[in-house]
Amino acid sequence: MNHNVSLSAPPRRTRRIVLLGLVVLGTASAMYVVRGPLMMSAPRCMAGRWHGCFDTFNGVVLMTLVALPVAVLVVWALARRRRAAGGTSAWRTSLAEVGMVHGTVPFLWLTMMPGAGAGTVPGRVSLVPLRDLVTMGPLGIVGNLLVFASLGFFAPMRFAALASVPRILALGAGCSVLVETAQYVLRLDRVSSVDDVLVNAAGAVLAALASRRWWRTTAEVPSDQPRPALAPAG
């Protein structure tokens, strides 16, 4: 019976290969879909021009993809350093640290991007819950869900103190309040809405639930500390 069960269950290595293949296929498909808009902004981005690159959605996405190999290299360097120091969970911790930054900064950049009337149009505030959800549309809702999704996904993996749903909810809501306040104070021609806070916080919580199996607990030894030495017998 055990022999038959072992034959029916796919090896762990096979599952990892299949998962990696699906990730590569999904990434390649996404690149094929957005290749046109990205190539339109590529000349301006390569020339270092602000207008037409860093102030457009396509430009920010292109620079995020260009920085992806650098992010992978940083993860590898951090993990190697931690493993050399005898730390535990070196790869998970390093991936969480880089993922929080690389996955959150582009969305913050897009969120803080000024509108056409920036500096001249007074700040606008919408404090009625659920009123702006109708005008957001599916694309707007998905975009708001992704703003702090990386933070919600990786923060509990890196910090044991954040390994709970209420704390991630508070983190996502607090960060979103800061962003909405900055939009209003800087007069970026954007509406500071309570619905943005709700959707951003919900995105952080959903992402945190997706990574729950990899959360750090207080019982684990931090990865940047060496493993405790075994006491001599007798």
Secondary structure, DSSP 8 states (H G I E B T S, - for coil): -HHHHHHHS--HHHHHHHHHHHHHHHHHHHHHHHHHHHHHHHHHHHTT-IIIIITSHHHHHHHHHHTHHHHHHHHHHHHHHHHHTT-SSHHHHHHHHHHHHHHHHHHHHHHT---TTTTTS--EEE-STTSTHHHHHHHHHHHHHHTTHHHHHHHHHH-GGG-SHHHHHHHHHHHHHHHHHHHHHHT-S-EEEHHHHHHHHHHHHHHHHHTGGG---TTS--TTS---------
